[in-house]
Amino acid sequence: MLFGVISICLLGAASAFFSVSEISLAASRRMKLRPLADKGDLRAARVLSFQEQPGLFFTTVQIGLNFVAILAGIVGDSSFAPLILEKLPHFIPEALRGQIASAIPFIGVTLFFVLFADQIPKRIAMAIPEKTSLSVIDGMRRVILLCGPLARALSATSGAAYKLLGLPEKRREDITSDDLYAVVEAGTMAGLLRKQEKDLIGNVFELDVRAVPSAMTPRENIVWFDLHEDEESIKEKIARESHSTYLVCDKDIDHIIGYVDSKELLGRVLRGDSSGGLALDKGLAIRPPLILPDTLTLAEAMDHFKGKSENLAVVLNEYALVVGILTLQDIMLMLMGNLVGEEEQITKRDESSWLLDGATPIDDVEHVLKIDMFPEEENYETIGGFMTYMLRRIPHRMDSVVYEGYKFEVMDIESYRIGQILVSRLPVPSPAPSGKKPETEGQKKK
């Protein structure tokens, strides 16, 4: 009986070793093992190698598990069944006594293996997969060498079956943006990242999907100087609208000459330069701007800024008309917007209503209202554009659109441009059927 107990314990340890090896290799993350391998850790390199070609590894594990399980059944039955048979009452029929004597050690050995050789080791391997895989990898290499011919034959057979069924033989390690979002979310929940840091990382990800118009200063808000504008008019514009740079155009905004730095204008005023004052056509340095199409993403725009060493770009549409200007500061404000407070274009009135500027980028509205996506949003960039697109006409004051449990109502119109929009959360939102567009006020009345 002592021999049987010792043998079962040793076989259980062997089964636990194979279980730990299997789970730890499958659960180990390459992003944690790769730095160790780059520093010269041979064990980490071996784990990565087996992850690349796991067939031989898992075949050896299965050989070991099945061999140990069969041997444990034989040892358990031969060691414990005779002793149990002697203890059973003699009034039980002989055939039934033999079955009971075999069943009891079978159940006992099975429960022992399930608990101590399978469940507990696998939970340990799942909790610390990288550390566990590094500990067992050398032992598994020796077992693989021992089982080499049989393991290779079975591995080749299973590989042929995978190819026949069109199944992948190894795990794909492609990392998507959703994976990165999940990692950031998990880091925030674990307390490793603050909410502000999470928002900043999320904004960085958005650089690749947000278009230039979502961050630029629109055409109607651009302050520009005419090339032949008189000094008093220039001073008046500077006093009314202070900016770091100003566009210089010839007669209209679509004929761009360049831009001037407000520091140079201020320097001329402080020096009392009488050679030309602020006259733009008399020696004042006018720098050529960077020209960008309005179809670029903000990430692409940053690459252009870096390549040209400029901090101001003029954004043109497909007809070569100016639609806005973009600066590096605009991109930085977009990145840092959620860290310094709510965007200036969005004012929260109470828990269920917001006042939006008509030029608010649709991405910012989605973030604040927690709306996944506006309908057909590739056709507009701002919340004002959303209203115009859904109404199918130039909006009027008090026009409204209902979408995702919110009512969007036009509050102010300035020269056909939407000035402000009031957003109110409806008390009892009714989900629209799939594919149904938002309702406009006119449709509701009908």
Sine and cosine of phi, psi and omega as CSV:
sin_phi,cos_phi,sin_psi,cos_psi,sin_omega,cos_omega
0.00,0.00,-0.63,0.78,0.02,-1.00
-0.89,0.46,-0.66,0.75,0.06,-1.00
-0.86,0.51,-0.68,0.74,0.00,-1.00
-0.90,0.44,-0.68,0.73,-0.01,-1.00
-0.90,0.44,-0.72,0.69,-0.01,-1.00
-0.89,0.45,-0.67,0.74,-0.01,-1.00
-0.90,0.44,-0.69,0.72,0.01,-1.00
-0.90,0.45,-0.65,0.76,0.01,-1.00
-0.90,0.44,-0.67,0.74,0.02,-1.00
-0.92,0.40,-0.66,0.75,0.04,-1.00
-0.91,0.40,-0.59,0.81,0.07,-1.00
-0.90,0.44,-0.64,0.77,0.05,-1.00
-0.90,0.43,-0.64,0.76,0.04,-1.00
-0.90,0.44,-0.68,0.73,0.03,-1.00
-0.90,0.43,-0.64,0.77,0.04,-1.00
-0.89,0.46,-0.62,0.78,0.03,-1.00
-0.88,0.48,-0.71,0.70,0.01,-1.00
-0.92,0.39,-0.64,0.77,0.01,-1.00
-0.90,0.44,-0.70,0.72,0.02,-1.00
-0.89,0.46,-0.67,0.74,-0.02,-1.00
-0.89,0.46,-0.69,0.73,-0.04,-1.00
-0.90,0.43,-0.77,0.64,-0.07,-1.00
-0.94,0.33,-0.65,0.76,-0.05,-1.00
-0.92,0.40,-0.61,0.79,0.03,-1.00
-0.91,0.41,-0.66,0.75,-0.02,-1.00
-0.94,0.34,-0.55,0.84,-0.10,-1.00
-1.00,-0.04,-0.24,0.97,-0.04,-1.00
-0.90,0.44,0.68,-0.74,-0.03,-1.00
-0.99,-0.10,0.78,-0.62,-0.05,-1.00
-0.88,0.47,-0.55,0.83,-0.04,-1.00
-0.91,0.42,-0.37,0.93,0.05,-1.00
-1.00,-0.06,-0.48,0.88,-0.01,-1.00
-0.99,0.15,-0.54,0.84,-0.07,-1.00
-0.86,0.51,-0.71,0.70,0.04,-1.00
-0.87,0.50,-0.59,0.81,0.02,-1.00
-0.92,0.40,-0.67,0.74,0.02,-1.00
-0.90,0.43,-0.62,0.79,0.02,-1.00
-0.91,0.42,-0.44,0.90,0.03,-1.00
-1.00,0.08,0.00,1.00,0.06,-1.00
0.98,-0.22,0.18,0.98,0.03,-1.00
-0.97,0.25,0.94,-0.34,-0.05,-1.00
-0.92,0.40,-0.57,0.82,-0.01,-1.00
-0.90,0.43,-0.67,0.74,0.03,-1.00
-0.90,0.44,-0.63,0.77,0.04,-1.00
-0.89,0.46,-0.63,0.78,0.01,-1.00
-0.92,0.38,-0.65,0.76,0.05,-1.00
-0.88,0.48,-0.70,0.71,0.02,-1.00
-0.89,0.46,-0.61,0.79,0.02,-1.00
-0.90,0.43,-0.68,0.74,0.02,-1.00
-0.94,0.35,-0.51,0.86,0.07,-1.00
-0.93,0.38,-0.53,0.85,0.04,-1.00
-0.93,0.37,-0.64,0.76,0.00,-1.00
-0.76,-0.65,0.99,0.17,-0.14,-0.99
-0.99,0.11,-0.08,1.00,-0.12,-0.99
-0.84,0.55,-0.79,0.62,-0.03,-1.00
-0.90,0.43,-0.61,0.79,-0.01,-1.00
-0.89,0.45,-0.79,0.61,-0.06,-1.00
-0.94,0.34,-0.51,0.86,0.07,-1.00
-0.90,0.44,-0.69,0.72,0.03,-1.00
-0.89,0.45,-0.65,0.76,0.03,-1.00
-0.87,0.50,-0.70,0.72,-0.01,-1.00
-0.92,0.39,-0.62,0.79,0.08,-1.00
-0.87,0.50,-0.73,0.68,-0.01,-1.00
-0.89,0.46,-0.71,0.71,-0.02,-1.00
-0.89,0.46,-0.71,0.71,-0.02,-1.00
-0.93,0.36,-0.65,0.76,0.03,-1.00
-0.88,0.48,-0.71,0.70,-0.02,-1.00
-0.91,0.42,-0.66,0.75,-0.02,-1.00
-0.90,0.44,-0.68,0.74,0.01,-1.00
-0.91,0.41,-0.70,0.72,0.00,-1.00
-0.90,0.43,-0.62,0.79,0.03,-1.00
-0.90,0.44,-0.62,0.79,0.05,-1.00
-0.90,0.44,-0.66,0.75,0.01,-1.00
-0.91,0.41,-0.73,0.68,-0.01,-1.00
-0.90,0.44,-0.69,0.73,-0.01,-1.00
-0.88,0.47,-0.68,0.73,-0.02,-1.00
-0.93,0.36,-0.68,0.73,-0.05,-1.00
-0.96,0.28,-0.46,0.89,-0.07,-1.00
-1.00,0.02,-0.62,0.78,-0.14,-0.99
-0.96,-0.27,-0.47,0.88,-0.06,-1.00
-0.87,0.50,-0.70,0.71,0.01,-1.00
-0.88,0.48,-0.63,0.77,0.00,-1.00
-0.92,0.40,-0.67,0.75,0.02,-1.00
-0.92,0.40,-0.61,0.79,-0.01,-1.00
-0.88,0.48,-0.60,0.80,0.01,-1.00
-0.93,0.37,-0.51,0.86,-0.06,-1.00
-0.99,0.10,-0.26,0.97,-0.04,-1.00
-0.96,0.29,0.55,-0.84,0.02,-1.00
-0.86,0.50,0.56,-0.83,-0.06,-1.00
-0.98,0.20,-0.24,0.97,0.00,-1.00
-0.96,0.27,-0.21,0.98,0.05,-1.00
-0.97,0.24,0.69,-0.72,0.01,-1.00
-0.82,0.58,0.54,-0.84,-0.09,-1.00
-0.85,0.53,-0.70,0.71,-0.03,-1.00
-0.90,0.44,-0.64,0.77,0.00,-1.00
-0.94,0.33,-0.60,0.80,0.03,-1.00
-0.88,0.47,-0.63,0.78,0.02,-1.00
-0.91,0.41,-0.64,0.77,0.02,-1.00
-0.92,0.40,-0.65,0.76,0.02,-1.00
-0.91,0.41,-0.67,0.74,-0.01,-1.00
-0.89,0.46,-0.52,0.86,0.05,-1.00
-0.99,0.13,-0.56,0.83,-0.06,-1.00
-0.94,0.34,-0.63,0.78,-0.07,-1.00
-0.89,0.46,-0.78,0.62,0.05,-1.00
-0.91,0.42,-0.53,0.85,0.05,-1.00
-0.88,0.48,-0.74,0.67,0.01,-1.00
-0.90,0.43,-0.68,0.73,-0.02,-1.00
-0.90,0.44,-0.72,0.69,0.01,-1.00
-0.91,0.42,-0.64,0.77,0.01,-1.00
-0.88,0.47,-0.72,0.69,0.01,-1.00
-0.89,0.45,-0.63,0.77,0.03,-1.00
-0.88,0.47,-0.70,0.72,-0.02,-1.00
-0.93,0.36,-0.66,0.75,-0.01,-1.00
-0.87,0.49,-0.67,0.74,-0.08,-1.00
-0.99,0.17,-0.82,0.58,-0.16,-0.99
-1.00,-0.05,-0.36,0.93,-0.03,-1.00
-0.95,-0.30,-0.10,1.00,-0.05,-1.00
-0.75,-0.66,-0.90,0.45,-0.14,-0.99
-0.91,0.41,-0.80,0.60,-0.04,-1.00
-0.90,0.43,-0.74,0.67,0.02,-1.00
-0.87,0.50,-0.64,0.77,-0.01,-1.00
-0.92,0.39,-0.59,0.81,0.03,-1.00
-0.93,0.38,-0.59,0.81,0.07,-1.00
-0.91,0.42,-0.70,0.72,-0.01,-1.00
-0.91,0.42,-0.58,0.81,0.04,-1.00
-0.94,0.35,-0.54,0.84,-0.04,-1.00
-0.96,0.28,-0.65,0.76,-0.02,-1.00
-0.75,-0.66,0.93,0.36,-0.13,-0.99
-0.91,0.41,-0.68,0.73,-0.06,-1.00
-0.91,0.41,-0.73,0.69,0.00,-1.00
-0.89,0.46,-0.65,0.76,-0.01,-1.00
-0.92,0.38,-0.70,0.72,-0.02,-1.00
-0.90,0.45,-0.59,0.81,0.04,-1.00
-0.92,0.40,-0.50,0.86,-0.03,-1.00
-0.97,0.24,-0.54,0.84,-0.13,-0.99
-0.98,-0.22,-0.13,0.99,-0.17,-0.99
-0.91,0.42,-0.61,0.80,0.00,-1.00
-0.92,0.39,-0.64,0.76,0.05,-1.00
-0.89,0.45,-0.65,0.76,0.02,-1.00
-0.92,0.40,-0.57,0.82,0.04,-1.00
-0.87,0.49,-0.64,0.77,0.03,-1.00
-0.92,0.40,-0.65,0.76,0.02,-1.00
-0.91,0.42,-0.63,0.77,0.02,-1.00
-0.89,0.45,-0.64,0.77,0.07,-1.00
-0.89,0.45,-0.61,0.79,0.00,-1.00
-0.92,0.39,-0.66,0.75,-0.03,-1.00
-1.00,-0.09,0.28,0.96,-0.16,-0.99
-0.73,0.69,-0.88,0.48,-0.09,-1.00
-0.87,0.49,-0.74,0.67,-0.01,-1.00
-0.91,0.42,-0.68,0.73,-0.01,-1.00
-0.89,0.45,-0.65,0.76,0.00,-1.00
-0.92,0.40,-0.63,0.78,0.01,-1.00
-0.90,0.43,-0.72,0.70,0.01,-1.00
-0.92,0.38,-0.60,0.80,0.01,-1.00
-0.91,0.42,-0.64,0.77,0.03,-1.00
-0.91,0.42,-0.62,0.79,0.02,-1.00
-0.91,0.42,-0.71,0.70,0.01,-1.00
-0.92,0.40,-0.58,0.82,0.05,-1.00
-0.90,0.44,-0.63,0.77,0.05,-1.00
-0.90,0.43,-0.61,0.80,0.03,-1.00
-0.92,0.40,-0.63,0.77,0.05,-1.00
-0.88,0.48,-0.71,0.70,0.00,-1.00
-0.91,0.42,-0.62,0.79,0.00,-1.00
-0.90,0.44,-0.61,0.80,0.00,-1.00
-1.00,0.05,-0.10,0.99,0.00,-1.00
0.96,0.29,0.48,0.88,-0.03,-1.00
-0.99,-0.13,0.54,-0.84,0.05,-1.00
-0.95,0.32,0.57,-0.82,-0.01,-1.00
-1.00,-0.04,-0.21,0.98,0.02,-1.00
-0.61,-0.79,0.33,-0.94,-0.05,-1.00
-0.96,0.28,0.70,-0.72,0.07,-1.00
-0.99,0.16,0.65,-0.76,-0.05,-1.00
-0.93,-0.36,0.37,0.93,0.02,-1.00
-0.90,0.44,0.71,-0.70,0.02,-1.00
-0.94,-0.35,0.85,-0.53,0.00,-1.00
-0.98,-0.21,0.15,-0.99,0.05,-1.00
-0.89,0.45,-0.54,0.84,0.05,-1.00
-0.89,0.45,-0.62,0.79,0.04,-1.00
-0.89,0.45,-0.67,0.74,0.00,-1.00
-0.91,0.41,-0.66,0.75,0.07,-1.00
-0.86,0.51,-0.66,0.75,-0.01,-1.00
-0.90,0.43,-0.64,0.77,0.02,-1.00
-0.90,0.43,-0.69,0.73,0.02,-1.00
-0.90,0.44,-0.68,0.74,0.02,-1.00
-0.88,0.47,-0.69,0.73,0.02,-1.00
-0.90,0.43,-0.64,0.77,0.04,-1.00
-0.90,0.44,-0.59,0.81,0.04,-1.00
-0.93,0.37,-0.70,0.71,0.00,-1.00
-0.91,0.42,-0.52,0.85,0.01,-1.00
-0.99,0.14,-0.11,0.99,0.01,-1.00
1.00,0.05,0.11,0.99,0.02,-1.00
-0.98,0.20,-0.42,0.91,0.03,-1.00
-0.83,-0.56,0.63,-0.77,0.13,-0.99
-0.99,0.13,0.31,-0.95,-0.04,-1.00
-0.87,0.50,-0.62,0.79,0.01,-1.00
-0.89,0.45,-0.63,0.78,0.02,-1.00
-0.93,0.38,-0.62,0.79,0.06,-1.00
-0.88,0.47,-0.70,0.72,0.01,-1.00
-0.89,0.45,-0.64,0.77,0.01,-1.00
-0.90,0.45,-0.70,0.71,0.02,-1.00
-0.90,0.44,-0.65,0.76,0.04,-1.00
-0.88,0.48,-0.63,0.78,0.03,-1.00
-0.92,0.39,-0.58,0.82,0.05,-1.00
-0.89,0.46,-0.67,0.74,0.03,-1.00
-0.88,0.48,-0.55,0.84,-0.07,-1.00
-0.96,0.30,-0.25,0.97,0.01,-1.00
-0.85,0.53,-0.51,0.86,-0.04,-1.00
-0.99,0.16,-0.22,0.98,-0.05,-1.00
-0.89,-0.46,-0.34,0.94,-0.01,-1.00
-1.00,0.07,0.74,-0.67,-0.01,-1.00
-0.99,0.15,0.34,-0.94,-0.02,-1.00
-0.81,0.58,-0.68,0.73,-0.03,-1.00
-0.86,0.52,-0.35,0.94,-0.02,-1.00
-0.95,0.32,-0.31,0.95,-0.03,-1.00
-0.87,-0.49,-0.15,0.99,-0.12,-0.99
-0.99,0.17,0.27,-0.96,0.18,-0.98
-0.99,0.12,0.87,-0.49,-0.08,-1.00
-0.92,0.39,0.31,-0.95,-0.09,-1.00
-0.78,0.62,-0.70,0.71,-0.10,-0.99
-0.94,0.35,-0.25,0.97,0.00,-1.00
-0.98,-0.21,0.05,1.00,-0.03,-1.00
-0.98,0.20,0.75,-0.66,0.12,-0.99
-0.99,-0.15,0.87,-0.50,-0.06,-1.00
-0.72,-0.69,0.38,-0.92,0.02,-1.00
-0.95,-0.32,0.60,-0.80,0.17,-0.99
-0.99,0.16,0.56,-0.83,-0.07,-1.00
-0.84,0.55,-0.56,0.83,-0.04,-1.00
-0.95,-0.30,0.39,0.92,-0.04,-1.00
-0.94,0.33,0.61,-0.80,-0.03,-1.00
-0.97,0.24,0.31,-0.95,-0.13,-0.99
-0.90,0.43,-0.63,0.78,-0.03,-1.00
-0.90,0.44,-0.64,0.76,0.02,-1.00
-0.91,0.42,-0.64,0.77,0.03,-1.00
-0.89,0.45,-0.71,0.71,0.01,-1.00
-0.88,0.48,-0.64,0.77,0.00,-1.00
-0.89,0.45,-0.67,0.74,0.02,-1.00
-0.91,0.41,-0.66,0.75,0.01,-1.00
-0.89,0.45,-0.66,0.75,0.00,-1.00
-0.92,0.40,-0.56,0.83,-0.05,-1.00
-0.99,0.15,-0.62,0.78,-0.05,-1.00
-0.73,-0.69,0.99,-0.15,-0.03,-1.00
-1.00,0.02,0.83,-0.56,0.02,-1.00
-0.67,-0.74,0.23,-0.97,0.01,-1.00
-0.98,0.18,-0.45,0.89,0.02,-1.00
-0.63,-0.77,0.39,-0.92,0.01,-1.00
-0.69,-0.73,0.68,-0.73,0.08,-1.00
-0.95,0.32,0.55,-0.83,0.11,-0.99
-0.87,-0.49,0.83,-0.55,-0.07,-1.00
-0.79,-0.61,0.25,-0.97,0.02,-1.00
-0.95,-0.32,0.99,-0.14,0.05,-1.00
0.98,0.20,-0.71,0.71,0.07,-1.00
-0.61,-0.79,0.24,-0.97,-0.15,-0.99
-0.92,0.40,-0.36,0.93,-0.04,-1.00
-0.99,0.14,-0.11,0.99,0.06,-1.00
-0.93,-0.36,1.00,0.07,-0.15,-0.99
-1.00,0.09,0.74,-0.68,0.11,-0.99
-0.99,-0.12,-0.67,0.74,-0.03,-1.00
0.26,-0.97,-0.48,-0.88,0.05,-1.00
-0.57,-0.82,0.41,-0.91,0.02,-1.00
-0.88,-0.48,0.48,-0.88,0.00,-1.00
-1.00,0.00,0.72,-0.69,-0.01,-1.00
-0.90,0.44,-0.41,0.91,0.03,-1.00
-0.91,0.42,-0.62,0.78,0.02,-1.00
-0.93,0.36,-0.63,0.78,0.05,-1.00
-0.89,0.46,-0.68,0.73,0.01,-1.00
-0.90,0.43,-0.65,0.76,0.01,-1.00
-0.88,0.48,-0.64,0.77,0.01,-1.00
-0.91,0.42,-0.64,0.77,0.01,-1.00
-0.91,0.42,-0.70,0.72,-0.03,-1.00
-0.92,0.39,-0.56,0.83,0.01,-1.00
-0.98,0.19,-0.25,0.97,-0.06,-1.00
0.90,0.43,0.61,0.79,-0.05,-1.00
-0.90,0.44,0.88,-0.48,-0.03,-1.00
-0.98,-0.18,0.01,1.00,-0.05,-1.00
-0.96,0.29,-0.31,0.95,0.00,-1.00
-0.20,-0.98,-0.13,0.99,-0.02,-1.00
0.84,0.54,-0.74,-0.67,0.01,-1.00
-0.98,-0.18,0.21,0.98,0.00,-1.00
-0.89,0.45,0.82,-0.57,-0.11,-0.99
-0.96,0.29,-0.38,0.93,-0.06,-1.00
-0.99,-0.12,0.29,0.96,-0.03,-1.00
-0.76,-0.65,0.90,0.44,0.17,-0.99
1.00,0.00,-0.06,1.00,0.01,-1.00
-0.96,0.26,0.76,-0.65,-0.08,-1.00
-0.92,0.38,0.86,-0.51,0.05,-1.00
-0.90,-0.43,0.88,-0.48,-0.06,-1.00
-1.00,-0.07,0.63,-0.77,0.05,-1.00
-0.95,0.32,0.70,-0.71,-0.04,-1.00
-1.00,0.09,0.28,-0.96,0.16,-0.99
-0.98,0.18,0.72,-0.70,-0.01,-1.00
-0.96,-0.29,0.81,-0.59,-0.02,-1.00
-0.81,-0.59,0.61,-0.79,0.14,-0.99
-0.98,0.21,0.44,-0.90,-0.06,-1.00
-0.98,0.21,0.05,1.00,0.00,-1.00
-1.00,-0.05,-0.09,1.00,-0.04,-1.00
-0.97,0.26,0.43,-0.90,0.18,-0.98
-1.00,0.08,0.24,-0.97,0.00,-1.00
-0.91,0.41,-0.53,0.84,0.06,-1.00
-0.90,0.44,-0.67,0.74,0.04,-1.00
-0.92,0.40,-0.60,0.80,0.03,-1.00
-0.90,0.44,-0.63,0.78,0.03,-1.00
-0.89,0.45,-0.60,0.80,0.06,-1.00
-0.89,0.46,-0.64,0.77,0.03,-1.00
-0.91,0.41,-0.67,0.75,0.04,-1.00
-0.86,0.51,-0.70,0.72,-0.02,-1.00
-0.91,0.42,-0.65,0.76,-0.04,-1.00
-0.94,0.35,-0.51,0.86,-0.06,-1.00
-0.98,-0.21,-0.12,0.99,-0.02,-1.00
0.83,0.56,0.64,0.77,0.05,-1.00
-0.91,-0.41,0.36,-0.93,0.05,-1.00
-0.86,-0.51,0.13,0.99,0.07,-1.00
-0.66,-0.75,0.69,-0.73,0.03,-1.00
-0.73,-0.68,0.60,-0.80,0.10,-0.99
-0.99,-0.13,0.77,-0.64,-0.07,-1.00
-0.98,-0.18,0.83,-0.56,-0.02,-1.00
-0.92,-0.40,0.48,-0.88,0.11,-0.99
-1.00,-0.06,-0.13,-0.99,-0.08,-1.00
-0.92,0.39,-0.28,0.96,0.03,-1.00
-0.99,-0.13,0.22,0.98,0.00,-1.00
0.89,0.45,0.48,0.88,0.08,-1.00
-0.99,-0.17,0.58,-0.81,-0.02,-1.00
-0.95,0.31,0.81,-0.59,0.06,-1.00
-0.94,-0.35,-0.22,0.98,0.03,-1.00
0.17,-0.99,0.01,-1.00,0.10,-0.99
-0.79,-0.61,0.52,-0.85,-0.03,-1.00
-0.76,-0.65,0.70,-0.71,0.07,-1.00
-0.84,-0.54,0.28,-0.96,0.08,-1.00
-0.88,0.48,-0.53,0.85,0.03,-1.00
-0.90,0.44,-0.60,0.80,0.05,-1.00
-0.87,0.49,-0.67,0.75,0.00,-1.00
-0.93,0.38,-0.65,0.76,0.03,-1.00
-0.90,0.43,-0.61,0.80,0.04,-1.00
-0.91,0.41,-0.60,0.80,0.06,-1.00
-0.90,0.44,-0.66,0.76,0.01,-1.00
-0.92,0.39,-0.65,0.76,-0.11,-0.99
-0.99,-0.10,0.01,1.00,-0.13,-0.99
-0.80,0.60,-0.71,0.70,-0.06,-1.00
-0.97,0.25,-0.20,0.98,-0.01,-1.00
-1.00,0.01,-0.43,0.90,-0.04,-1.00
-0.97,-0.22,0.14,0.99,0.01,-1.00
0.89,-0.45,-0.06,-1.00,-0.03,-1.00
-0.93,0.37,0.52,-0.86,0.03,-1.00
-0.86,0.51,0.59,-0.81,-0.03,-1.00
-0.88,0.47,-0.41,0.91,-0.04,-1.00
-0.99,0.17,-0.14,0.99,-0.03,-1.00
-0.84,-0.55,0.86,-0.51,0.01,-1.00
-0.88,-0.47,0.85,-0.52,0.02,-1.00
-1.00,0.09,0.89,-0.47,-0.04,-1.00
-0.99,0.11,-0.71,0.70,0.06,-1.00
-0.41,-0.91,-0.27,-0.96,-0.08,-1.00
-0.93,0.36,-0.30,0.95,-0.09,-1.00
-0.76,-0.65,0.28,0.96,0.03,-1.00
-0.51,-0.86,0.53,-0.85,-0.02,-1.00
-0.68,-0.74,0.50,-0.87,0.09,-1.00
-0.93,-0.38,0.87,-0.49,-0.09,-1.00
-0.92,-0.39,0.62,-0.78,0.20,-0.98
-0.96,0.30,0.59,-0.80,-0.04,-1.00
-0.88,0.47,-0.38,0.93,-0.01,-1.00
-1.00,-0.05,0.17,0.99,0.00,-1.00
-0.90,0.44,0.80,-0.60,0.03,-1.00
-0.85,0.53,0.63,-0.78,-0.06,-1.00
-0.89,0.45,-0.49,0.87,0.03,-1.00
-0.91,0.42,-0.62,0.79,0.03,-1.00
-0.92,0.38,-0.61,0.80,0.03,-1.00
-0.91,0.42,-0.67,0.74,0.03,-1.00
-0.86,0.51,-0.66,0.75,-0.03,-1.00
-0.92,0.40,-0.72,0.70,-0.06,-1.00
-0.94,0.33,-0.67,0.74,-0.05,-1.00
-1.00,0.03,-0.08,1.00,-0.02,-1.00
0.85,0.53,0.73,0.69,0.09,-1.00
-0.98,-0.21,0.78,-0.62,-0.06,-1.00
-0.90,0.45,-0.72,0.70,-0.06,-1.00
-0.29,-0.96,0.64,-0.77,0.13,-0.99
-1.00,0.07,0.44,-0.90,-0.06,-1.00
-0.92,0.40,0.77,-0.64,0.08,-1.00
0.78,0.63,0.70,0.71,-0.14,-0.99
-0.95,0.31,-0.09,1.00,0.09,-1.00
-0.94,0.35,-0.17,0.99,-0.04,-1.00
-1.00,-0.06,-0.03,1.00,-0.02,-1.00
-0.41,-0.91,0.28,-0.96,-0.06,-1.00
-0.90,-0.45,-0.41,0.91,-0.11,-0.99
-0.85,-0.52,0.18,-0.98,0.03,-1.00
-0.94,0.35,-0.51,0.86,0.11,-0.99
-0.90,0.43,-0.63,0.77,0.06,-1.00
-0.90,0.44,-0.58,0.82,0.06,-1.00
-0.88,0.48,-0.71,0.71,-0.01,-1.00
-0.90,0.44,-0.71,0.70,-0.01,-1.00
-0.89,0.46,-0.66,0.75,-0.03,-1.00
-0.92,0.40,-0.66,0.75,-0.06,-1.00
-0.97,0.24,-0.56,0.83,0.01,-1.00
-0.98,0.18,-0.35,0.94,0.00,-1.00
0.89,0.45,0.49,0.87,0.06,-1.00
-0.23,-0.97,0.12,-0.99,0.08,-1.00
-0.94,0.35,0.84,-0.54,-0.08,-1.00
-0.91,0.42,0.46,-0.89,0.13,-0.99
-0.91,-0.42,0.26,-0.97,0.03,-1.00
-0.87,0.48,0.69,-0.72,0.00,-1.00
0.99,0.17,0.01,1.00,0.16,-0.99
-0.90,0.43,0.52,-0.86,-0.04,-1.00
-0.56,-0.83,0.37,-0.93,0.06,-1.00
-0.69,-0.72,0.68,-0.73,0.04,-1.00
-0.95,-0.31,0.79,-0.61,0.00,-1.00
-0.43,-0.90,0.71,-0.70,0.08,-1.00
0.79,0.61,0.64,0.77,0.03,-1.00
0.98,0.19,0.20,0.98,0.03,-1.00
-0.84,-0.54,0.54,-0.84,0.11,-0.99
-0.95,-0.32,0.85,-0.52,0.02,-1.00
-0.98,-0.22,0.91,-0.42,-0.10,-0.99
-0.84,-0.55,0.78,-0.62,0.01,-1.00
-0.96,0.28,0.83,-0.56,-0.03,-1.00
-0.96,-0.28,-0.39,0.92,-0.11,-0.99
-0.49,-0.87,0.69,-0.73,0.03,-1.00
-0.81,-0.59,0.78,-0.62,0.02,-1.00
-0.83,-0.56,0.96,-0.27,0.01,-1.00
0.79,0.62,0.80,0.60,0.02,-1.00
0.95,0.33,0.03,1.00,0.05,-1.00
-0.98,-0.21,0.70,-0.72,0.01,-1.00
-0.95,0.31,0.86,-0.50,0.00,-1.00
-0.99,0.10,-0.84,0.55,-0.04,-1.00
-0.68,-0.73,0.52,-0.85,0.02,-1.00
-0.78,-0.63,0.77,-0.64,0.06,-1.00
-1.00,-0.08,0.83,-0.56,0.04,-1.00
-0.94,-0.33,0.82,-0.57,-0.01,-1.00
-0.81,-0.58,0.70,-0.71,0.08,-1.00
-0.98,0.20,0.82,-0.57,-0.02,-1.00
-0.95,0.32,0.60,-0.80,-0.07,-1.00
-0.91,0.42,-0.62,0.78,-0.01,-1.00
-0.79,-0.62,1.00,0.06,-0.02,-1.00
-0.92,0.39,0.68,-0.73,0.04,-1.00
-0.91,-0.41,0.92,-0.39,-0.04,-1.00
-0.89,0.46,0.75,-0.66,0.01,-1.00
-0.98,0.22,0.51,-0.86,0.08,-1.00
-0.87,0.49,0.43,-0.90,-0.03,-1.00
-0.84,0.54,0.75,-0.66,0.04,-1.00
1.00,0.02,-0.13,0.99,-0.02,-1.00
-0.99,0.15,0.70,-0.71,-0.02,-1.00
-0.99,0.15,0.33,-0.94,0.06,-1.00
-0.88,0.48,0.48,-0.88,0.00,-1.00
-1.00,0.06,0.67,-0.75,0.18,-0.98
-1.00,-0.09,0.26,-0.97,-0.04,-1.00
-0.89,0.47,-0.60,0.80,0.01,-1.00
-0.90,0.43,-0.64,0.77,0.01,-1.00
-0.91,0.40,-0.61,0.80,-0.02,-1.00
-0.91,0.42,-0.64,0.77,0.00,-1.00
-0.90,0.43,-0.62,0.79,0.03,-1.00
-0.89,0.45,0.00,0.00,0.00,0.00
